[in-house]
Amino acid sequence: MYNSSLDISLSKIKSIADTVNIEKESDFINIRIKLPYLGRNIEMKTVAQGEYVEKMMKNDIVFSTGASGTGKTFLSVAYAINLLSKGEVERIVITRPVVEAGESLGYLPGDFKEKISPYMRPIYDSLYSCLSPDTILKYTEENKIEVAPLAYMRGRTLSRAFIILDEAQNTTIAQMKMFLSRIGEKSKAVITGDTTQIDLPKNVESGLSHSINILQNIEGIDFHCFTKRDVIRHHLVSKILDAYDNDNRD
């Protein structure tokens, strides 16, 4: 059980991480992400979540993979908001590929913003969990928070920003290369995705899988993998995922 006397803020964990390796599970589970805008902290539900936050603190680029519901996107958004509140970054940029970007998207009603809204909704769900609606609106108008399709990243250089690429399993190799080359000075990037849920055509290799294979030995880039044990949705979700994984029928 969590002991309030052991509360470890991000700044304290960061100073520890700079001098020693965090190895005890209690160190990870007691990490808290402070959200000053809402006057509360985000607590870790699993050890793996604490390990993930620690990797984001220590590295400029982190790739995070695992099933939906493990906190990949939510924790990266919460950490980004923490850094924004402290002035360590000037803006947050959150993007994801719009897989159905062709004819099927054109059949949806409304203008382009309305067409892509369903694809970006999960990102806003994370934002609304960490910020009030008024703050989100204010920061969006001030360009401190930007949510946009991946195609909008082309040709840009994002400095002093926290950049999150969500649903990265649905990027092509070219799209992933383009995204990674957008990262400017004093920026951090988190790339999240589930390599078991790739919606690309069968003959197209996932940019996420490819980048995990070729970027392993670069200092400053780290990788984190959540398992089904880290799913924090309804207690039956992990059992449902196990059942699908164990289904051997043709």
Residue pairs with C-beta under 8 A, 6 or more apart in sequence:
2 29
2 30
2 43
6 26
6 30
7 30
7 32
7 41
8 16
8 27
8 30
8 31
8 32
9 32
9 34
10 31
10 32
10 33
10 34
10 53
10 57
10 79
10 82
13 22
13 27
13 31
13 53
13 54
13 57
14 57
14 58
16 22
16 27
17 54
17 57
17 58
18 58
22 28
22 54
25 47
27 50
28 44
28 47
28 48
28 49
28 50
28 51
28 54
29 44
29 46
29 47
29 50
30 44
30 50
31 44
31 50
31 53
31 54
32 41
32 42
32 43
32 44
33 41
33 42
33 53
33 75
33 78
33 79
33 82
34 41
34 42
34 82
34 85
35 41
35 42
35 78
35 81
35 82
35 85
35 130
35 131
36 85
37 81
37 85
37 130
37 131
37 132
37 135
38 130
38 131
38 132
42 75
42 78
42 130
44 50
44 53
45 71
45 230
45 232
46 229
46 230
46 232
48 70
48 224
48 226
48 227
48 229
48 230
49 70
49 71
49 75
49 230
51 224
52 62
52 64
52 71
52 72
52 75
52 224
52 226
53 75
53 79
55 62
55 222
55 224
56 62
56 75
56 76
56 79
56 188
56 190
57 79
58 222
59 188
59 220
59 221
59 222
60 183
60 187
60 188
60 189
60 220
60 221
61 180
61 183
61 188
61 189
61 190
61 191
61 220
61 221
61 222
62 189
62 190
62 191
62 221
62 222
62 223
62 224
63 168
63 190
63 191
63 192
63 208
63 211
63 212
63 215
63 221
63 222
63 223
63 224
64 72
64 76
64 190
64 191
64 192
64 193
64 223
64 224
64 225
64 226
65 72
65 169
65 192
65 193
65 194
65 195
65 208
65 212
65 223
65 224
65 225
65 226
66 72
66 194
66 225
66 226
66 227
66 230
67 194
67 196
67 226
67 227
67 228
67 230
67 231
67 241
68 194
68 197
68 231
69 231
69 232
69 233
69 237
70 226
70 227
70 230
70 231
70 232
71 226
71 230
71 232
72 192
72 193
72 226
73 122
73 123
73 126
73 164
73 166
73 192
74 126
74 129
76 164
76 190
76 192
77 92
77 94
77 123
77 126
77 127
77 129
77 130
77 164
78 126
78 129
78 130
79 162
80 89
80 92
80 162
80 164
80 188
80 190
81 92
81 130
81 131
83 89
83 162
83 188
84 90
84 91
84 92
84 144
84 162
89 160
89 161
89 162
89 186
89 187
89 188
90 144
90 160
90 161
91 143
91 144
91 145
91 146
91 160
91 161
91 162
92 139
92 144
92 145
92 146
92 161
92 162
92 163
92 164
93 146
93 148
93 153
93 158
93 161
93 162
93 163
93 164
94 123
94 127
94 145
94 146
94 147
94 148
94 163
94 164
94 166
95 147
95 148
95 149
95 150
95 152
95 153
95 163
95 164
95 165
95 166
95 179
96 119
96 120
96 123
96 149
96 150
96 165
96 166
96 167
96 168
96 170
97 149
97 150
97 167
97 168
97 170
97 171
97 175
98 105
98 116
98 119
98 149
98 150
98 151
99 170
99 199
99 200
101 149
101 151
105 115
105 116
106 115
108 114
108 115
109 115
110 117
116 149
119 149
120 147
120 149
122 166
123 147
123 164
123 166
124 136
124 147
127 136
127 145
127 147
128 136
131 139
136 145
139 145
140 146
140 147
150 165
150 171
150 175
150 179
153 178
153 179
153 182
154 178
156 182
157 182
157 184
158 182
158 183
158 184
158 187
159 184
159 185
159 186
159 187
160 184
160 185
160 186
160 187
161 184
161 187
161 188
162 187
162 188
162 189
162 190
163 182
163 183
163 187
163 188
163 189
163 190
164 189
164 190
164 191
164 192
165 171
165 179
165 189
165 190
165 191
165 192
166 192
166 193
167 192
167 193
168 176
168 191
168 192
168 193
168 207
168 208
169 193
169 194
169 195
169 197
169 198
169 199
169 206
169 208
169 209
170 193
170 198
170 199
170 200
170 206
171 179
171 206
171 207
171 208
172 200
172 204
172 205
172 206
172 207
173 205
173 207
173 210
173 211
174 207
175 207
176 191
176 207
176 208
176 210
176 211
177 207
179 191
180 189
180 211
183 189
191 208
191 211
193 206
193 208
195 206
195 208
195 209
195 212
198 206
198 209
200 206
212 223
215 221
216 223
228 238
228 241
228 242
228 245
229 238
231 237
231 238
231 241
